Amino acid sequence: MNKAGVRPRPLRPIGKLLAEDTRRHHRSLILQHLFAEGPASRADLARATGLTRVTVSDLVGALIADGLLGELGSPAENKVGKPPTFVGLLADAAHILALDLSPDDRMTGAVVDLFGHVKARAEMPREGACGEEAVSLAVSLAEQLRETIDRPVLGIGVGTPGVVDGRGVVLDAHNLHWAGVDLTGILRRRLDVPVYVANDANTAVLAEYTFGGTTAADLMLLRIGTGVGAGLVVGGALVQGHGWAAGEIGHVVVDPAGVRCACGKTGCLETVVAVPHLRHGDRPLASVGIVLGEALAPVVASLNLHEVVLAGPPDLLDGELREALDATIRERVMAASAADLVVRMSPLGDDVVLVGAAVLVLSGELGVS
């Protein structure tokens, strides 16, 4: 369970996840169930997964031998016959290195356990580092974190600004001056562990869906920081788009007479809603909430989203801005679209990208998210 006592939720698999390796697929079914539901007996696992008891027993034995599962004893209630022995996923069986490269002034990292709990932290000032210098900084941060771990490293997860393709190549990140940077390959070669890299807003929505306690299958997480980006989960699956640029709403023009954006356009949403503009601009927060609501209403209506989640500084977002955003969306969509809509803050706070980066590794290595 996470700190709020809420069970994590697995994402619906996309494409041919683990289908080419039957044993690996069956292994992931067991891990998914234990990850989402908690400890269970071998008989419970067989019923839940549809696998035979012999297959479950064999796989559970292998997972115990690997150190991922442990036998946790029998349930307290008294029943006739021999009580079953429960098995469960061990949170500290392995650790994950998680990096958040989205802050403008620093790069942050954390050691995260298999249940999404942050065990240790580190950060490095960016001091304007861009291009290859920024790549070196990210590698150094990962190496520094690895030195603090006395457990096996399951992998490295990275949330970065910009457009990231399915291979973990950063196609375009304006703020870091990256174009076509194979961050996945660079980190893998330097640290010799599995590496998963994704857009920071996508990692944030994965964290929200998996560990944020939401029951929604259709939600948007809007991450507001130096830039503005959205992550979308629809039908329980992450939406990435044909060019991997789904959620790049920060570069939709909302004020053609506005200021120049880092992307080269004028009046992008990012020039109105990004944190530096909220703190130092002259627009009232309620006015910004209206602009944001006007931009998001078509998305909410088109996808019939259940939740719009804000992640960023609560002092700026959780008040007049959120209230105006909520009201504006409701004014601009039909009643059926707004009936069950929830507009709220993420409970994961500043850790949302770090926890989401860990979800990338959990999904890729264990198939559990």
N, C-alpha and C positions, 0 to 999 in steps of 0.2 A: 504493500500500500504506500501511497505518497503521504506527505506531511498532513494533508487534510483528511487522511483516512479513507481515501477514495481509491477503488480498484482501477488499475490502468486498463485501457481498452485497446484491442488490436485493430489496426486498419484493415479494410477489405483488401485482399491481395489484388495487385494489378498485373495483367499480362500472364506470363508463364512462370510465376514465382515458384521456384523449387520443384516444378512439375517434371523436370528432366531426371531427377534423382529420387526414386521412390522412397528409399530409406531416409534420405534427408527431408523429404516432404513429410513423412510420417513422424519423424523426430520433431519437426516444427509444429505439427498438430498438438503433440503432447506439451511442448513448451508454451504454445499459445494459450492452451487451456490453463496451465498452472500460472502463467503470467497474469491472465485476466481474472481467474476465479480463485486463485490461492491453492493451498495444499489439497491433495486428493489421494484416494487409494488407487491402486492399480486397476481394480475393478471399475471404479468411477471413471478413470481415464479411458478404459476400453469402451464403456457405454457412451461417453461424451464424444470420442473421436471416431467411433465406428470400426476401430481396429480390433483384431483378435487379442485375447488375453495373453497369448503366447508372444505376439508381436510387441505388445505393450511391455510385458515383463522383460523381454530382451532389450528394448530401447531404453527403458528406465534403468536397467542394470548398467548399460553403457554410459548413460548420462551421469549416473552416480560415480562411476569409475572416472569419468572426465572431470568430476568435481562441480558440475553445474547444479545437480540435484542432491538433496540429502534426505534421509529417512527421519521423520519428525515425530515418530511415536504413533499412538492410537488415539482416537477421539475419546472424550471423557465419558460420554453416555454409555450405560451398560446395556448390552444386547446379548442375546443367546448366541453361543458359538464363539469362535476365536475372533477377536476384534481385528479389523484391517489395519495395516500400517500405512500412514500417510507419507507421501513424498512431496517435496516442494522445491521451488527454485531458490537457490541461495544467493542473496543480494550481493554478497562480496566474493562470489566465486571467481569473478573477473571484474576488472574496472575498465572504464571507457575514458579516453581523453577527448574532451569537448572544447572546441574553439569557437569564439564569437568574434568575427572580424569587422562587425558593423559599426562600432563606435568610431567617431571621427578622430578622437585624440589618443586612443589606445587599442590594444588587442587584449581580449580577456580569455581566460581558459579555466577549465575545471576538471577535476577527476570525479566521475559520476559512476555510481554503482548500477546494478542491473534493474533496480526499481526506480531509477531516476533521481536518487538522492545525491546531492553535491557533497563530496567528501573533503575536497581541498580546492583551493583557488590560486590563480596566479594571473598577473597581468604585466604587460610591457607598454610603456608609452610609445605612441607612434611617431610623435614629433615630426609630422609631415611626410613620413616615409611613404613612397609610392613605387610602383614598378617592381623591379627585382629586389630593391631594398625592403619593400613590404613583404615580399615572398620570404626573404631570409628571416624577417622578424617573426612571421608565422611559424616557420620551421623551428626557430630557436625557442619559441614559447612551448611548442609541442614537446621538444626535447627536455626542456626544464620540467614540465609536468611529469614526463615519464620517469625522471630521476626520483620523484617522490613516491612512486608506487612500489609496493611489495607484493602485488598480486599479478596474475597474468593480465595482459592488455588485450581486451577483446577487439579493439580497433580505435580509430580516430574518426570523430565526426566534426565537420566544420560547417558553420553557417556564415556565409559571406554575402556582402552586397553584390548586386549585379545579376546578370543572366547566366545561369549555369546549366550545361547540357547534361544528358543522362550518363555521361562518362565522368562527370565531375570536373569538366574543363570550364573555367570561368571565361565565357565568351566576351563579356563586356561589363566592366565595373568602373564607372566614371571616377568615383571618388578615390579609387586605388590606382588608377591609370593602368588597369589590366585589360588586355584583349587577347583571347586565346591562350590563357595561362593554364597549363595542366597542373593545377594545384594538387589534385589527387595523386598523379604520378610522382611529383616531386616529393611529397610527404611519404609516400609508400617506399620510395627508394632510400630516403634518409632514415626512416625509422623501422622499416621492414615489418609493418603490420598492416592489416586491412584499413583502407581509408575511404570515407564517404563524404562528399562535398555537395552542398546544395545552397540555394538562395536563402538568405537569413529569414525572410518572411515565411518561406515554405517550411523551414525547420521549426519556426515558432508555431505555426498552425499544427504541425505534427505533435509538438509538445502539448499544446492545448487539447487536442483531440485525445491523446493517449494518457496524459497525466493531469489534465486540468479539471477533471470531474464533470465535464459536459456530457449530456445525453443526446446532444444533437448529432445527426448524421450529415447535416448540410450547414456549414458555417464558413464565415470569412473572418480571418484575423487580420486586422490592419495594424501594422507595426510602424510607429511614428518615432523617429529619432532624427539623425542627421539627414536621412532620406525618408521616403514614405513608400511602403510596399505592402502588398496583400498576399496572404496565403489562403487557398481555397480547398476545402474538403467537401465533396459532393457525393452523396450516396456512400459515405464511408471511405472514399478513395481520394487521394491527393490529385488535384488538377494541375497539370504542368503546361499544357498547350503544345501545339505542333512545333513551335520554335523555342520551347522551354521558357517562354516569357509570360505565362499566365500570372496575373497578379501585379504586373508592372503598372499599377494605376497611378503611381506617383508622377508619371510622365504623360498623363492625359492633360491637355491644355484646358484650363478652366477660366483663365483671364488673359485673352490675347493682348491686352494692353498692359500686362503686368511686367514683372522683372524677368531678366534672362536666367535660364536654368542651366545647370552644369551639363545637361544633355545637349544643349544647343538651341532648344526651343524657347519660346517666351511664354510665361504665365502658366507653367506646369503646376499641378496640384501640390507638388513638393515645395514650390516657392511660396505657398500659402500656409501649408500645414506642418512642414518640418519643424522640429523643435527650435532651431535658431530663430526662425521667423515668428514662432509663437511667443518666444521670450522677448524678442527685441523689435518685433514689428509693431505697427500701429493699429492692427485690426483687433477688435474685441473678440474674445474667445467664442462667444455665442455666434458672431458673424462667421467665424471660421467653421464652426459646426454646421452652419447652414450651407456653406460652400461644399463642405465634405458630404453632407447629406444629399445635395443635388447630384454630386458625382457618383455616389454609391447607390442611389435609388434604382437606376436601371439594372444594376447587377443584382440587387436583392430581388427585384421583380422577375428578372429573367431566370434566375436559378431557384426562386422561391426559398431563399435561405431562412433557416430557423434562428440563427444567431449571427450578430456582428460583434466581434470582440476587439477591444482596443488594447494595445500593448505599448506602453510608453510612460512618460512621467505622470503620475496620478495628479499632481498639483495643477497640471495643465489640462489633462484630458477628462478627469473624473469630476465633472461639475457642469458648468455652463456649456462647454463644448459638447460633451456627451449628450446632455439633455436636448440641445438644439439639433444635433445629429439625429437623434431618435425621432424628434418631432417632425423634422424635415422629410425623413424617409417615409414616415407614415402619411404625411400630407401628399406625397408624390406617387404612392403606389396604391393599387386597389385594395379594398378592405380585406380580401382573402389573403393577400400577400403579407399584410401587416398584422393579421389576427393573432398569431402566436410568436411574432418577432420579439427577440430579446437583444437589446443593445447594452453591453456590459464591459467591464474591465477584466483583463486576464488576472487570475489569482497567482500566476507564476512570477510576476514582477520582472525584475532585471534578469532572472535566470531563464527566461522563456526560450531564448535561442540556444543557450548551452544545453538545456534539457532536450530540446528538439534535435540538437546535433547528436546527442546520445541515442535518441530514437532511430536516427538514420543507421547507426551501427547495430542496434538491437534488431532492426528489420533485416538488414543485409546479412548479418552473421547468424542470427538465431531464428529469423522468420517470425518473431513474436509481436511485432507491432504493425 
